[in-house]
């Protein structure tokens, strides 16, 4: 996988891309420290209009355990 430069990332980010969360992102919120999880959630709140949570993620058996 090729990493992109900071300049390329900023160029993409300025176009307000859709950010798709998968099951692992949500499960990791339970695995990480409370401080880390809170910081990530704060960042999600900053881009809330760009977030998309596929319906399938909520149907994943591993996620419904919580």
CHARMM-style PDB file with segment names, atoms N, HN, CA, C and O in Angstrom:
ATOM      1  N   UNK     1       0.841  -1.160   0.000  1.00  0.00      PROA
ATOM      2  CA  UNK     1       0.000   0.000   0.000  1.00  0.00      PROA
ATOM      3  C   UNK     1       0.898   1.238   0.000  1.00  0.00      PROA
ATOM      4  O   UNK     1       1.871   1.305   0.751  1.00  0.00      PROA
ATOM      5  N   UNK     2       0.572   2.197  -0.831  1.00  0.00      PROA
ATOM      6  HN  UNK     2      -0.218   2.142  -1.441  1.00  0.00      PROA
ATOM      7  CA  UNK     2       1.338   3.432  -0.929  1.00  0.00      PROA
ATOM      8  C   UNK     2       0.736   4.478   0.002  1.00  0.00      PROA
ATOM      9  O   UNK     2      -0.469   4.726  -0.011  1.00  0.00      PROA
ATOM     10  N   UNK     3       1.592   5.076   0.799  1.00  0.00      PROA
ATOM     11  HN  UNK     3       2.571   4.874   0.810  1.00  0.00      PROA
ATOM     12  CA  UNK     3       1.133   6.165   1.667  1.00  0.00      PROA
ATOM     13  C   UNK     3       1.118   7.453   0.864  1.00  0.00      PROA
ATOM     14  O   UNK     3       1.938   7.657  -0.031  1.00  0.00      PROA
ATOM     15  N   UNK     4       0.184   8.307   1.197  1.00  0.00      PROA
ATOM     16  HN  UNK     4      -0.481   8.142   1.925  1.00  0.00      PROA
ATOM     17  CA  UNK     4       0.114   9.591   0.499  1.00  0.00      PROA
ATOM     18  C   UNK     4       0.800  10.658   1.345  1.00  0.00      PROA
ATOM     19  O   UNK     4       0.942  10.516   2.559  1.00  0.00      PROA
ATOM     20  N   UNK     5       1.209  11.695   0.699  1.00  0.00      PROA
ATOM     21  HN  UNK     5       1.094  11.811  -0.287  1.00  0.00      PROA
ATOM     22  CA  UNK     5       1.877  12.786   1.415  1.00  0.00      PROA
ATOM     23  C   UNK     5       0.850  13.605   2.185  1.00  0.00      PROA
ATOM     24  O   UNK     5      -0.356  13.505   1.954  1.00  0.00      PROA
ATOM     25  N   UNK     6       1.350  14.402   3.087  1.00  0.00      PROA
ATOM     26  HN  UNK     6       2.329  14.483   3.275  1.00  0.00      PROA
ATOM     27  CA  UNK     6       0.481  15.294   3.869  1.00  0.00      PROA
ATOM     28  C   UNK     6      -0.264  16.247   2.934  1.00  0.00      PROA
ATOM     29  O   UNK     6      -1.450  16.518   3.126  1.00  0.00      PROA
ATOM     30  N   UNK     7       0.440  16.749   1.924  1.00  0.00      PROA
ATOM     31  HN  UNK     7       1.402  16.529   1.767  1.00  0.00      PROA
ATOM     32  CA  UNK     7      -0.164  17.673   0.964  1.00  0.00      PROA
ATOM     33  C   UNK     7      -1.301  16.987   0.198  1.00  0.00      PROA
ATOM     34  O   UNK     7      -2.357  17.585  -0.011  1.00  0.00      PROA
ATOM     35  N   UNK     8      -1.088  15.740  -0.219  1.00  0.00      PROA
ATOM     36  HN  UNK     8      -0.231  15.254  -0.050  1.00  0.00      PROA
ATOM     37  CA  UNK     8      -2.137  14.996  -0.922  1.00  0.00      PROA
ATOM     38  C   UNK     8      -3.335  14.760  -0.005  1.00  0.00      PROA
ATOM     39  O   UNK     8      -4.486  14.887  -0.422  1.00  0.00      PROA
ATOM     40  N   UNK     9      -3.047  14.413   1.252  1.00  0.00      PROA
ATOM     41  HN  UNK     9      -2.112  14.310   1.591  1.00  0.00      PROA
ATOM     42  CA  UNK     9      -4.129  14.190   2.212  1.00  0.00      PROA
ATOM     43  C   UNK     9      -4.957  15.451   2.390  1.00  0.00      PROA
ATOM     44  O   UNK     9      -6.187  15.400   2.357  1.00  0.00      PROA
ATOM     45  N   UNK    10      -4.293  16.579   2.579  1.00  0.00      PROA
ATOM     46  HN  UNK    10      -3.294  16.621   2.606  1.00  0.00      PROA
ATOM     47  CA  UNK    10      -5.002  17.839   2.768  1.00  0.00      PROA
ATOM     48  C   UNK    10      -5.854  18.183   1.549  1.00  0.00      PROA
ATOM     49  O   UNK    10      -6.960  18.706   1.685  1.00  0.00      PROA
ATOM     50  N   UNK    11      -5.336  17.889   0.366  1.00  0.00      PROA
ATOM     51  HN  UNK    11      -4.437  17.464   0.256  1.00  0.00      PROA
ATOM     52  CA  UNK    11      -6.091  18.143  -0.860  1.00  0.00      PROA
ATOM     53  C   UNK    11      -7.375  17.307  -0.889  1.00  0.00      PROA
ATOM     54  O   UNK    11      -8.437  17.796  -1.275  1.00  0.00      PROA
ATOM     55  N   UNK    12      -7.264  16.063  -0.483  1.00  0.00      PROA
ATOM     56  HN  UNK    12      -6.402  15.666  -0.169  1.00  0.00      PROA
ATOM     57  CA  UNK    12      -8.435  15.180  -0.444  1.00  0.00      PROA
ATOM     58  C   UNK    12      -9.400  15.643   0.650  1.00  0.00      PROA
ATOM     59  O   UNK    12     -10.608  15.716   0.425  1.00  0.00      PROA
ATOM     60  N   UNK    13      -8.866  15.957   1.831  1.00  0.00      PROA
ATOM     61  HN  UNK    13      -7.884  15.898   2.014  1.00  0.00      PROA
ATOM     62  CA  UNK    13      -9.703  16.334   2.970  1.00  0.00      PROA
ATOM     63  C   UNK    13     -10.502  17.602   2.698  1.00  0.00      PROA
ATOM     64  O   UNK    13     -11.632  17.737   3.165  1.00  0.00      PROA
ATOM     65  N   UNK    14      -9.921  18.526   1.947  1.00  0.00      PROA
ATOM     66  HN  UNK    14      -9.002  18.415   1.567  1.00  0.00      PROA
ATOM     67  CA  UNK    14     -10.618  19.775   1.638  1.00  0.00      PROA
ATOM     68  C   UNK    14     -11.845  19.545   0.756  1.00  0.00      PROA
ATOM     69  O   UNK    14     -12.721  20.406   0.673  1.00  0.00      PROA
ATOM     70  N   UNK    15     -11.909  18.403   0.107  1.00  0.00      PROA
ATOM     71  HN  UNK    15     -11.197  17.703   0.174  1.00  0.00      PROA
ATOM     72  CA  UNK    15     -13.074  18.071  -0.730  1.00  0.00      PROA
ATOM     73  C   UNK    15     -14.186  17.415   0.082  1.00  0.00      PROA
ATOM     74  O   UNK    15     -15.174  16.942  -0.479  1.00  0.00      PROA
ATOM     75  N   UNK    16     -14.024  17.388   1.408  1.00  0.00      PROA
ATOM     76  HN  UNK    16     -13.221  17.773   1.864  1.00  0.00      PROA
ATOM     77  CA  UNK    16     -15.012  16.835   2.338  1.00  0.00      PROA
ATOM     78  C   UNK    16     -15.451  15.416   1.955  1.00  0.00      PROA
ATOM     79  O   UNK    16     -16.604  15.196   1.584  1.00  0.00      PROA
ATOM     80  N   UNK    17     -14.529  14.465   2.048  1.00  0.00      PROA
ATOM     81  HN  UNK    17     -13.593  14.644   2.350  1.00  0.00      PROA
ATOM     82  CA  UNK    17     -14.861  13.085   1.684  1.00  0.00      PROA
ATOM     83  C   UNK    17     -15.799  12.428   2.688  1.00  0.00      PROA
ATOM     84  O   UNK    17     -15.927  12.880   3.827  1.00  0.00      PROA
ATOM     85  N   UNK    18     -16.438  11.379   2.259  1.00  0.00      PROA
ATOM     86  HN  UNK    18     -16.334  11.013   1.334  1.00  0.00      PROA
ATOM     87  CA  UNK    18     -17.274  10.565   3.123  1.00  0.00      PROA
ATOM     88  C   UNK    18     -16.352   9.645   3.919  1.00  0.00      PROA
ATOM     89  O   UNK    18     -15.477   8.999   3.343  1.00  0.00      PROA
ATOM     90  N   UNK    19     -16.540   9.583   5.222  1.00  0.00      PROA
ATOM     91  HN  UNK    19     -17.251  10.108   5.689  1.00  0.00      PROA
ATOM     92  CA  UNK    19     -15.735   8.729   6.092  1.00  0.00      PROA
ATOM     93  C   UNK    19     -16.618   7.572   6.526  1.00  0.00      PROA
ATOM     94  O   UNK    19     -17.608   7.766   7.232  1.00  0.00      PROA
ATOM     95  N   UNK    20     -16.257   6.368   6.101  1.00  0.00      PROA
ATOM     96  HN  UNK    20     -15.453   6.210   5.527  1.00  0.00      PROA
ATOM     97  CA  UNK    20     -17.060   5.179   6.370  1.00  0.00      PROA
ATOM     98  C   UNK    20     -16.428   4.405   7.523  1.00  0.00      PROA
ATOM     99  O   UNK    20     -15.262   4.016   7.461  1.00  0.00      PROA
ATOM    100  N   UNK    21     -17.210   4.191   8.567  1.00  0.00      PROA
ATOM    101  HN  UNK    21     -18.157   4.507   8.618  1.00  0.00      PROA
ATOM    102  CA  UNK    21     -16.727   3.452   9.729  1.00  0.00      PROA
ATOM    103  C   UNK    21     -17.088   1.980   9.589  1.00  0.00      PROA
ATOM    104  O   UNK    21     -18.195   1.638   9.172  1.00  0.00      PROA
ATOM    105  N   UNK    22     -16.150   1.119   9.938  1.00  0.00      PROA
ATOM    106  HN  UNK    22     -15.251   1.397  10.277  1.00  0.00      PROA
ATOM    107  CA  UNK    22     -16.461  -0.309   9.916  1.00  0.00      PROA
ATOM    108  C   UNK    22     -16.552  -0.835  11.349  1.00  0.00      PROA
ATOM    109  O   UNK    22     -16.342  -0.093  12.308  1.00  0.00      PROA
ATOM    110  N   UNK    23     -16.859  -2.087  11.476  1.00  0.00      PROA
ATOM    111  HN  UNK    23     -17.030  -2.690  10.697  1.00  0.00      PROA
ATOM    112  CA  UNK    23     -17.057  -2.695  12.789  1.00  0.00      PROA
ATOM    113  C   UNK    23     -15.829  -2.559  13.664  1.00  0.00      PROA
ATOM    114  O   UNK    23     -15.948  -2.303  14.862  1.00  0.00      PROA
ATOM    115  N   UNK    24     -14.656  -2.727  13.089  1.00  0.00      PROA
ATOM    116  HN  UNK    24     -14.559  -2.936  12.116  1.00  0.00      PROA
ATOM    117  CA  UNK    24     -13.429  -2.651  13.884  1.00  0.00      PROA
ATOM    118  C   UNK    24     -13.247  -1.300  14.542  1.00  0.00      PROA
ATOM    119  O   UNK    24     -12.762  -1.221  15.671  1.00  0.00      PROA
ATOM    120  N   UNK    25     -13.624  -0.246  13.862  1.00  0.00      PROA
ATOM    121  HN  UNK    25     -14.018  -0.310  12.945  1.00  0.00      PROA
ATOM    122  CA  UNK    25     -13.501   1.093  14.447  1.00  0.00      PROA
ATOM    123  C   UNK    25     -14.353   1.179  15.715  1.00  0.00      PROA
ATOM    124  O   UNK    25     -13.899   1.680  16.744  1.00  0.00      PROA
ATOM    125  N   UNK    26     -15.569   0.694  15.634  1.00  0.00      PROA
ATOM    126  HN  UNK    26     -15.937   0.286  14.798  1.00  0.00      PROA
ATOM    127  CA  UNK    26     -16.465   0.757  16.795  1.00  0.00      PROA
ATOM    128  C   UNK    26     -16.000  -0.164  17.920  1.00  0.00      PROA
ATOM    129  O   UNK    26     -16.051   0.217  19.090  1.00  0.00      PROA
ATOM    130  N   UNK    27     -15.552  -1.354  17.585  1.00  0.00      PROA
ATOM    131  HN  UNK    27     -15.510  -1.663  16.634  1.00  0.00      PROA
ATOM    132  CA  UNK    27     -15.075  -2.279  18.616  1.00  0.00      PROA
ATOM    133  C   UNK    27     -13.826  -1.751  19.306  1.00  0.00      PROA
ATOM    134  O   UNK    27     -13.641  -1.954  20.506  1.00  0.00      PROA
ATOM    135  N   UNK    28     -12.982  -1.083  18.557  1.00  0.00      PROA
ATOM    136  HN  UNK    28     -13.133  -0.918  17.582  1.00  0.00      PROA
ATOM    137  CA  UNK    28     -11.765  -0.538  19.156  1.00  0.00      PROA
ATOM    138  C   UNK    28     -12.072   0.535  20.188  1.00  0.00      PROA
ATOM    139  O   UNK    28     -11.271   0.758  21.096  1.00  0.00      PROA
ATOM    140  N   UNK    29     -13.197   1.194  20.072  1.00  0.00      PROA
ATOM    141  HN  UNK    29     -13.848   1.014  19.335  1.00  0.00      PROA
ATOM    142  CA  UNK    29     -13.571   2.176  21.091  1.00  0.00      PROA
ATOM    143  C   UNK    29     -13.708   1.511  22.460  1.00  0.00      PROA
ATOM    144  O   UNK    29     -13.498   2.159  23.485  1.00  0.00      PROA
ATOM    145  N   UNK    30     -14.058   0.221  22.483  1.00  0.00      PROA
ATOM    146  HN  UNK    30     -14.229  -0.305  21.650  1.00  0.00      PROA
ATOM    147  CA  UNK    30     -14.164  -0.525  23.738  1.00  0.00      PROA
ATOM    148  C   UNK    30     -12.810  -1.040  24.192  1.00  0.00      PROA
ATOM    149  O   UNK    30     -12.595  -1.245  25.387  1.00  0.00      PROA
ATOM    150  N   UNK    31     -11.905  -1.251  23.267  1.00  0.00      PROA
ATOM    151  HN  UNK    31     -12.080  -1.085  22.296  1.00  0.00      PROA
ATOM    152  CA  UNK    31     -10.590  -1.815  23.584  1.00  0.00      PROA
ATOM    153  C   UNK    31      -9.598  -0.764  24.065  1.00  0.00      PROA
ATOM    154  O   UNK    31      -8.755  -1.046  24.916  1.00  0.00      PROA
ATOM    155  N   UNK    32      -9.695   0.431  23.530  1.00  0.00      PROA
ATOM    156  HN  UNK    32     -10.380   0.661  22.839  1.00  0.00      PROA
ATOM    157  CA  UNK    32      -8.758   1.490  23.877  1.00  0.00      PROA
ATOM    158  C   UNK    32      -9.107   2.078  25.232  1.00  0.00      PROA
ATOM    159  O   UNK    32     -10.181   1.826  25.779  1.00  0.00      PROA
ATOM    160  N   UNK    33      -8.199   2.852  25.755  1.00  0.00      PROA
ATOM    161  HN  UNK    33      -7.327   3.057  25.311  1.00  0.00      PROA
ATOM    162  CA  UNK    33      -8.464   3.513  27.046  1.00  0.00      PROA
ATOM    163  C   UNK    33      -9.632   4.482  26.883  1.00  0.00      PROA
ATOM    164  O   UNK    33      -9.944   4.919  25.775  1.00  0.00      PROA
ATOM    165  N   UNK    34     -10.262   4.804  27.989  1.00  0.00      PROA
ATOM    166  HN  UNK    34     -10.008   4.449  28.889  1.00  0.00      PROA
ATOM    167  CA  UNK    34     -11.392   5.737  27.957  1.00  0.00      PROA
ATOM    168  C   UNK    34     -10.953   7.078  27.391  1.00  0.00      PROA
ATOM    169  O   UNK    34     -11.694   7.709  26.637  1.00  0.00      PROA
ATOM    170  N   UNK    35      -9.764   7.510  27.747  1.00  0.00      PROA
ATOM    171  HN  UNK    35      -9.162   6.998  28.360  1.00  0.00      PROA
ATOM    172  CA  UNK    35      -9.253   8.798  27.267  1.00  0.00      PROA
ATOM    173  C   UNK    35      -9.100   8.794  25.742  1.00  0.00      PROA
ATOM    174  O   UNK    35      -9.491   9.744  25.065  1.00  0.00      PROA
ATOM    175  N   UNK    36      -8.533   7.727  25.225  1.00  0.00      PROA
ATOM    176  HN  UNK    36      -8.214   6.955  25.775  1.00  0.00      PROA
ATOM    177  CA  UNK    36      -8.351   7.625  23.767  1.00  0.00      PROA
ATOM    178  C   UNK    36      -9.687   7.567  23.052  1.00  0.00      PROA
ATOM    179  O   UNK    36      -9.891   8.247  22.046  1.00  0.00      PROA
ATOM    180  N   UNK    37     -10.603   6.750  23.573  1.00  0.00      PROA
ATOM    181  HN  UNK    37     -10.437   6.197  24.390  1.00  0.00      PROA
ATOM    182  CA  UNK    37     -11.924   6.630  22.958  1.00  0.00      PROA
ATOM    183  C   UNK    37     -12.663   7.964  22.955  1.00  0.00      PROA
ATOM    184  O   UNK    37     -13.298   8.323  21.964  1.00  0.00      PROA
ATOM    185  N   UNK    38     -12.583   8.686  24.050  1.00  0.00      PROA
ATOM    186  HN  UNK    38     -12.067   8.393  24.856  1.00  0.00      PROA
ATOM    187  CA  UNK    38     -13.239   9.995  24.136  1.00  0.00      PROA
ATOM    188  C   UNK    38     -12.648  10.968  23.119  1.00  0.00      PROA
ATOM    189  O   UNK    38     -13.377  11.747  22.505  1.00  0.00      PROA
ATOM    190  N   UNK    39     -11.339  10.921  22.944  1.00  0.00      PROA
ATOM    191  HN  UNK    39     -10.747  10.288  23.443  1.00  0.00      PROA
ATOM    192  CA  UNK    39     -10.685  11.804  21.979  1.00  0.00      PROA
ATOM    193  C   UNK    39     -11.131  11.474  20.553  1.00  0.00      PROA
ATOM    194  O   UNK    39     -11.372  12.371  19.744  1.00  0.00      PROA
ATOM    195  N   UNK    40     -11.234  10.195  20.262  1.00  0.00      PROA
ATOM    196  HN  UNK    40     -11.037   9.467  20.918  1.00  0.00      PROA
ATOM    197  CA  UNK    40     -11.683   9.785  18.921  1.00  0.00      PROA
ATOM    198  C   UNK    40     -13.130  10.200  18.693  1.00  0.00      PROA
ATOM    199  O   UNK    40     -13.473  10.685  17.615  1.00  0.00      PROA
ATOM    200  N   UNK    41     -13.971  10.015  19.684  1.00  0.00      PROA
ATOM    201  HN  UNK    41     -13.692   9.621  20.560  1.00  0.00      PROA
ATOM    202  CA  UNK    41     -15.370  10.412  19.554  1.00  0.00      PROA
ATOM    203  C   UNK    41     -15.484  11.919  19.359  1.00  0.00      PROA
ATOM    204  O   UNK    41     -16.314  12.379  18.574  1.00  0.00      PROA
ATOM    205  N   UNK    42     -14.666  12.689  20.059  1.00  0.00      PROA
ATOM    206  HN  UNK    42     -13.992  12.316  20.696  1.00  0.00      PROA
ATOM    207  CA  UNK    42     -14.652  14.144  19.850  1.00  0.00      PROA
ATOM    208  C   UNK    42     -14.296  14.475  18.400  1.00  0.00      PROA
ATOM    209  O   UNK    42     -14.891  15.364  17.791  1.00  0.00      PROA
ATOM    210  N   UNK    43     -13.322  13.752  17.861  1.00  0.00      PROA
ATOM    211  HN  UNK    43     -12.839  13.030  18.356  1.00  0.00      PROA
ATOM    212  CA  UNK    43     -12.941  13.974  16.464  1.00  0.00      PROA
ATOM    213  C   UNK    43     -14.073  13.578  15.519  1.00  0.00      PROA
ATOM    214  O   UNK    43     -14.320  14.262  14.526  1.00  0.00      PROA
ATOM    215  N   UNK    44     -14.756  12.489  15.819  1.00  0.00      PROA
ATOM    216  HN  UNK    44     -14.556  11.933  16.626  1.00  0.00      PROA
ATOM    217  CA  UNK    44     -15.911  12.090  15.012  1.00  0.00      PROA
ATOM    218  C   UNK    44     -16.973  13.186  15.036  1.00  0.00      PROA
ATOM    219  O   UNK    44     -17.575  13.492  14.007  1.00  0.00      PROA
ATOM    220  N   UNK    45     -17.201  13.772  16.202  1.00  0.00      PROA
ATOM    221  HN  UNK    45     -16.712  13.523  17.038  1.00  0.00      PROA
ATOM    222  CA  UNK    45     -18.190  14.844  16.313  1.00  0.00      PROA
ATOM    223  C   UNK    45     -17.835  16.026  15.427  1.00  0.00      PROA
ATOM    224  O   UNK    45     -18.721  16.723  14.932  1.00  0.00      PROA
ATOM    225  N   UNK    46     -16.542  16.252  15.225  1.00  0.00      PROA
ATOM    226  HN  UNK    46     -15.823  15.685  15.627  1.00  0.00      PROA
ATOM    227  CA  UNK    46     -16.097  17.347  14.376  1.00  0.00      PROA
ATOM    228  C   UNK    46     -16.361  17.131  12.900  1.00  0.00      PROA
ATOM    229  O   UNK    46     -16.383  18.080  12.116  1.00  0.00      PROA
ATOM    230  N   UNK    47     -16.562  15.863  12.523  1.00  0.00      PROA
ATOM    231  HN  UNK    47     -16.544  15.092  13.159  1.00  0.00      PROA
ATOM    232  CA  UNK    47     -16.825  15.540  11.107  1.00  0.00      PROA
ATOM    233  C   UNK    47     -18.132  14.765  10.958  1.00  0.00      PROA
ATOM    234  O   UNK    47     -18.306  13.995  10.014  1.00  0.00      PROA
ATOM    235  N   UNK    48     -19.035  14.978  11.891  1.00  0.00      PROA
ATOM    236  HN  UNK    48     -18.894  15.604  12.658  1.00  0.00      PROA
ATOM    237  CA  UNK    48     -20.274  14.184  11.946  1.00  0.00      PROA
ATOM    238  C   UNK    48     -21.043  14.177  10.623  1.00  0.00      PROA
ATOM    239  O   UNK    48     -21.645  13.163  10.270  1.00  0.00      PROA
ATOM    240  N   UNK    49     -21.033  15.260   9.906  1.00  0.00      PROA
ATOM    241  HN  UNK    49     -20.544  16.084  10.192  1.00  0.00      PROA
ATOM    242  CA  UNK    49     -21.766  15.310   8.636  1.00  0.00      PROA
ATOM    243  C   UNK    49     -21.094  14.499   7.539  1.00  0.00      PROA
ATOM    244  O   UNK    49     -21.702  14.240   6.500  1.00  0.00      PROA
ATOM    245  N   UNK    50     -19.851  14.097   7.757  1.00  0.00      PROA
ATOM    246  HN  UNK    50     -19.357  14.308   8.600  1.00  0.00      PROA
ATOM    247  CA  UNK    50     -19.125  13.310   6.764  1.00  0.00      PROA
ATOM    248  C   UNK    50     -19.064  11.831   7.122  1.00  0.00      PROA
ATOM    249  O   UNK    50     -18.546  11.030   6.344  1.00  0.00      PROA
ATOM    250  N   UNK    51     -19.585  11.460   8.282  1.00  0.00      PROA
ATOM    251  HN  UNK    51     -20.006  12.111   8.914  1.00  0.00      PROA
ATOM    252  CA  UNK    51     -19.527  10.065   8.724  1.00  0.00      PROA
ATOM    253  C   UNK    51     -20.672   9.247   8.147  1.00  0.00      PROA
ATOM    254  O   UNK    51     -21.797   9.725   7.999  1.00  0.00      PROA
ATOM    255  N   UNK    52     -20.349   8.004   7.827  1.00  0.00      PROA
ATOM    256  HN  UNK    52     -19.435   7.617   7.947  1.00  0.00      PROA
ATOM    257  CA  UNK    52     -21.376   7.070   7.371  1.00  0.00      PROA
ATOM    258  C   UNK    52     -21.125   5.750   8.065  1.00  0.00      PROA
ATOM    259  O   UNK    52     -20.008   5.233   8.060  1.00  0.00      PROA
ATOM    260  N   UNK    53     -22.169   5.212   8.660  1.00  0.00      PROA
ATOM    261  HN  UNK    53     -23.076   5.632   8.664  1.00  0.00      PROA
ATOM    262  CA  UNK    53     -22.105   3.922   9.324  1.00  0.00      PROA
ATOM    263  C   UNK    53     -23.007   2.963   8.552  1.00  0.00      PROA
ATOM    264  O   UNK    53     -24.231   3.069   8.624  1.00  0.00      PROA
ATOM    265  N   UNK    54     -22.412   2.035   7.820  1.00  0.00      PROA
ATOM    266  HN  UNK    54     -21.417   1.949   7.762  1.00  0.00      PROA
ATOM    267  CA  UNK    54     -23.237   1.099   7.053  1.00  0.00      PROA
ATOM    268  C   UNK    54     -24.153   0.278   7.961  1.00  0.00      PROA
ATOM    269  O   UNK    54     -23.773  -0.089   9.072  1.00  0.00      PROA
ATOM    270  N   UNK    55     -25.332   0.003   7.485  1.00  0.00      PROA
ATOM    271  HN  UNK    55     -25.640   0.302   6.582  1.00  0.00      PROA
ATOM    272  CA  UNK    55     -26.296  -0.795   8.232  1.00  0.00      PROA
ATOM    273  C   UNK    55     -25.706  -2.149   8.621  1.00  0.00      PROA
ATOM    274  O   UNK    55     -26.002  -2.665   9.699  1.00  0.00      PROA
ATOM    275  N   UNK    56     -24.890  -2.717   7.771  1.00  0.00      PROA
ATOM    276  HN  UNK    56     -24.650  -2.297   6.896  1.00  0.00      PROA
ATOM    277  CA  UNK    56     -24.292  -4.026   8.041  1.00  0.00      PROA
ATOM    278  C   UNK    56     -23.451  -4.009   9.314  1.00  0.00      PROA
ATOM    279  O   UNK    56     -23.381  -5.013  10.023  1.00  0.00      PROA
ATOM    280  N   UNK    57     -22.825  -2.896   9.604  1.00  0.00      PROA
ATOM    281  HN  UNK    57     -22.883  -2.080   9.028  1.00  0.00      PROA
ATOM    282  CA  UNK    57     -21.996  -2.798  10.810  1.00  0.00      PROA
ATOM    283  C   UNK    57     -22.848  -3.047  12.051  1.00  0.00      PROA
ATOM    284  O   UNK    57     -22.414  -3.738  12.972  1.00  0.00      PROA
ATOM    285  N   UNK    58     -24.034  -2.499  12.079  1.00  0.00      PROA
ATOM    286  HN  UNK    58     -24.387  -1.937  11.331  1.00  0.00      PROA
ATOM    287  CA  UNK    58     -24.908  -2.701  13.234  1.00  0.00      PROA
ATOM    288  C   UNK    58     -25.448  -4.118  13.322  1.00  0.00      PROA
ATOM    289  O   UNK    58     -25.910  -4.544  14.381  1.00  0.00      PROA
ATOM    290  N   UNK    59     -25.393  -4.848  12.219  1.00  0.00      PROA
ATOM    291  HN  UNK    59     -25.018  -4.502  11.359  1.00  0.00      PROA
ATOM    292  CA  UNK    59     -25.854  -6.233  12.208  1.00  0.00      PROA
ATOM    293  C   UNK    59     -24.748  -7.226  12.541  1.00  0.00      PROA
ATOM    294  O   UNK    59     -25.017  -8.408  12.753  1.00  0.00      PROA
ATOM    295  N   UNK    60     -23.508  -6.751  12.588  1.00  0.00      PROA
ATOM    296  HN  UNK    60     -23.290  -5.790  12.415  1.00  0.00      PROA
ATOM    297  CA  UNK    60     -22.385  -7.639  12.858  1.00  0.00      PROA
ATOM    298  C   UNK    60     -22.554  -8.258  14.237  1.00  0.00      PROA
ATOM    299  O   UNK    60     -22.781  -7.538  15.209  1.00  0.00      PROA
ATOM    300  N   UNK    61     -22.448  -9.571  14.342  1.00  0.00      PROA
ATOM    301  HN  UNK    61     -22.264 -10.156  13.552  1.00  0.00      PROA
ATOM    302  CA  UNK    61     -22.620 -10.229  15.648  1.00  0.00      PROA
ATOM    303  C   UNK    61     -21.650  -9.720  16.699  1.00  0.00      PROA
ATOM    304  O   UNK    61     -22.029  -9.587  17.863  1.00  0.00      PROA
ATOM    305  N   UNK    62     -20.419  -9.434  16.327  1.00  0.00      PROA
ATOM    306  HN  UNK    62     -20.111  -9.542  15.382  1.00  0.00      PROA
ATOM    307  CA  UNK    62     -19.435  -8.984  17.316  1.00  0.00      PROA
ATOM    308  C   UNK    62     -19.796  -7.628  17.887  1.00  0.00      PROA
ATOM    309  O   UNK    62     -19.452  -7.330  19.031  1.00  0.00      PROA
ATOM    310  N   UNK    63     -20.481  -6.804  17.115  1.00  0.00      PROA
ATOM    311  HN  UNK    63     -20.761  -7.047  16.186  1.00  0.00      PROA
ATOM    312  CA  UNK    63     -20.857  -5.475  17.612  1.00  0.00      PROA
ATOM    313  C   UNK    63     -22.103  -5.549  18.487  1.00  0.00      PROA
ATOM    314  O   UNK    63     -22.218  -4.806  19.462  1.00  0.00      PROA
ATOM    315  N   UNK    64     -23.017  -6.419  18.156  1.00  0.00      PROA
ATOM    316  HN  UNK    64     -22.923  -7.022  17.363  1.00  0.00      PROA
ATOM    317  CA  UNK    64     -24.263  -6.494  18.915  1.00  0.00      PROA
ATOM    318  C   UNK    64     -24.059  -7.090  20.307  1.00  0.00      PROA
ATOM    319  O   UNK    64     -24.968  -7.044  21.136  1.00  0.00      PROA
ATOM    320  N   UNK    65     -22.892  -7.640  20.566  1.00  0.00      PROA
ATOM    321  HN  UNK    65     -22.154  -7.676  19.893  1.00  0.00      PROA
ATOM    322  CA  UNK    65     -22.602  -8.170  21.912  1.00  0.00      PROA
ATOM    323  C   UNK    65     -22.492  -7.063  22.942  1.00  0.00      PROA
ATOM    324  O   UNK    65     -22.662  -7.303  24.137  1.00  0.00      PROA
ATOM    325  N   UNK    66     -22.207  -5.852  22.486  1.00  0.00      PROA
ATOM    326  HN  UNK    66     -22.069  -5.656  21.516  1.00  0.00      PROA
ATOM    327  CA  UNK    66     -22.022  -4.744  23.429  1.00  0.00      PROA
ATOM    328  C   UNK    66     -23.313  -4.050  23.607  1.00  0.00      PROA
ATOM    329  OT1 UNK    66     -23.394  -3.080  24.360  1.00  0.00      PROA
TER     330      UNK     66
END
